[in-house]
């Protein structure tokens, strides 16, 4: 079984709809992240959480919100989806217990906003 | 914010050739990481570099942490078709609460 899972894997929605992307992990990591990937732009951080009570904005948080329901679950919401939020979204986890904060990525959710 | 300049943006090579890509930054990083993303998958960590000047290998992959702490390179020797994918560098600074800053990626295509 995958350590980091994302649901759904693909989603097509319409402008103005509320969308939730979910991420679950079985790695026991404290830290979780949401990124979006656009062609030619690499990965950009949307939000991150270092524990259940901690939520932090990343570099592109406008138009998004998150919820850390438990150590293992971190969801990303688009309150009112717009076409320029069409992208590939990745959840990642890390555990600051070693020499480096290495992030492990889920398989991604491809979101299309029409 | 911090930015990483990754080059080249894309490469088309023949199987068996060696490949080199690099990342530079105006900021100092404490750690450099190299990830690979296969089509339809999330990025996977290839190599982590912790000290300036460090040279680390992982099979046919070799990466170095630049002496100035502002750059890193990744070499792939004797490329094979499964090396196809997007390679990302990422830098980590302790002052940024351990967030990673990613380069924009190098798309590698290997012709059999």
Interface residues (C-beta under 8 A of the other chain):
Chain A: X4 X31 X40 X41 X42 X43 X44 X45 X48 X50 X56 X58 X59 X90 X92 X94 X96 X99 X100 X101 X102 X103 X104 X105 X106 X107 X108
Chain B: X1 X6 X9 X31 X33 X40 X41 X42 X43 X44 X45 X48 X50 X88 X92 X97 X98 X99 X100 X102 X103 X104 X105
